[in-house]
Amino acid sequence: MVLKYKGIDVFYTDEGKGRAIVLLHGFLENSKMWNEFVTPLSKKNRVITIDLLGHGKTGCLGYIHSMELMAEVVEILLKHLKIRKSIFIGHSMGGYVSLAFAEKHPDNVKGLCLLNSTASADTPEKKLNRDRGIKAVKQNHKTFVRLGVFNLFSPKNQNIFSTEIKSLIKECLSTPLQGIVAALEGMKIREDREVLLHFSPYKKMMIIGKSDPALNYEALISQTQNTDVEIIEFEGGHMGFIENKTECLNTIMHFIENI
């Protein structure tokens, strides 16, 4: 389904009935990443997936897609669907967008699960890597996407999930250059939202890959100290929805059922 917003199409899916679950994909991905999660989750819940700005079938709104701007689009869609309170599950960049939404609309959040994501801002080193990424994608879009996706899996899983990786790369290659650059710029300038892990009233969970090449394990554990955030750890890299699919789905279902 499509919602018109500021002259662009915003693509989303809406399946099932019950409490609202909002699934937000990561960088280079789109709502299709959740395909194998939607069916089981929608048996007892209303499941919403969204193509975030510049990804999938959703258009671009300028040259920087801040996490706040992406969260604004999510807000407009949920108002359109007349959904007031939701449980958010965000993978990587989708987690950053979930946090931006939660900061602005805490009363509209029933639960928040960060899947291979972080509440911290980019480190100076990470910001430099974003800038390098912007240069690289402008020079060779396809190579950037192929290497970027492949390197998010743990070394061991790069062979085990070779078929799934090929399929994911094919899907990610549909992400337009402007969408990639705008997301990189937006992630680079995102704010630190660790305070939400400490003082927000809703249920929170963080699913961590022990061999995640994109996120520092110790930093993730550190930001959750002295909080009520539930920590779930899996062997694997940044792509838990593939590398630990069954465990990941079961964990998310358990998280939802206990809210």
C-alpha positions, -999 to +999 in steps of 0.1 A: +000+000+000+011+036-006+006+068+013+013+101-004+034+125+017+051+157+005+049+146-031+065+112-026+051+077-022+056+060+011+052+023+008+039+001+037+022-031+045-005-037+071-015-072+081-033-089+109-054-076+139-045-068+175-018-047+191+003-027+166+038-039+158+059-016+137+089-033+119+116-009+107+143-021+084+180-012+083+203+007+059+202-005+023+173-029+032+136-024+028+104-039+043+109-072+024+136-081+050+107-088+074+088-111+050+094-143+070+085-125+103+052-109+092+032-141+088+038-155+123+036-122+140+004-112+123-015-142+136-020-123+169-010-088+161-014-060+136+019-058+118+031-027+100+062-026+078+074+005+061+100+013+034+119+042+050+129+073+031+150+065+000+146+028+004+125+002-013+095+018-030+096+050-009+109+082-025+136+106-013+130+139+005+162+158-001+199+151+004+199+143+041+174+119+056+178+125+093+165+099+117+140+126+129+127+130+093+124+093+089+105+091+122+082+119+111+072+098+081+065+069+104+044+092+126+023+104+097+017+069+085+006+057+120-018+087+122-031+078+088-038+042+100-053+056+133-028+037+154-020+054+187+003+030+205+028+006+189+056-018+197+087-009+177+112-035+164+140-018+146+170-034+128+201-013+127+191+021+112+155+011+119+165+011+156+178+047+152+145+057+137+126+040+164+146+059+190+140+092+173+102+084+172+103+073+209+121+105+220+094+127+204+064+105+211+071+085+243+033+081+250+029+064+216+054+036+224+044+004+242+077-014+237+111-009+219+134-037+206+167-027+191+179-055+168+216-052+160+213-015+167+225+011+193+213+041+212+247+058+209+257+084+183+284+078+158+319+080+171+343+104+153+359+073+136+325+061+125+316+095+111+348+094+090+337+060+077+303+074+067+321+100+047+343+074+031+312+054+023+295+084+006+326+088-016+327+051-024+290+048-033+293+078-056+323+061-074+308+026-076+272+020-064+271-017-070+305-025-054+296-005-023+263-023-018+278-058-025+307-054-001+287-035+024+261-062+028+285-091+026+307-077+054+278-073+078+277-111+083+301-128+106+330-145+087+317-180+096+282-171+083+294-156+050+296-191+036+267-207+055+243-181+043+257-175+008+224-180-009+206-156+014+233-131+010+230-132-028+193-126-025+197-098+000+224-081-021+200-082-051+173-065-031+197-039-017+210-030-051+175-015-058+183+012-032+189+044-052+222+064-049+204+094-035+187+072-009+220+057+002+238+090+005+209+107+023+208+078+049+245+079+054+244+116+060+214+112+084+230+084+104+262+104+107+245+133+124+221+114+146+219+123+183+230+101+212+198+087+227+212+065+255+191+085+280+160+067+266+174+034+278+176+048+313+144+068+318+117+056+294+088+038+309+081+012+282+096-023+279+129-024+261+151-051+246+184-052+228+193-081+206+231-083+201+253-103+177+285-113+195+305-111+163+287-080+149+313-062+127+293-029+126+288-025+164+312-027+193+300-054+217+315-038+248+300-004+240+265-020+236+268-037+270+281-005+286+252+016+274+227-008+290+243-009+324+220+003+352+190+001+329+160-022+327+169-031+291+167-069+285+198-081+267+197-111+244+229-123+228+233-145+197+264-159+180+266-141+147+270-108+130+249-077+122+222-096+103+204-114+131+172-117+111+190-141+088+219-154+109+197-162+139+163-162+122+144-187+143+159-176+176+154-139+167+117-144+157+110-164+189+127-137+210+107-110+194+074-129+198+082-135+235+090-098+239+057-088+224+037-113+244+051-100+276+040-064+270 
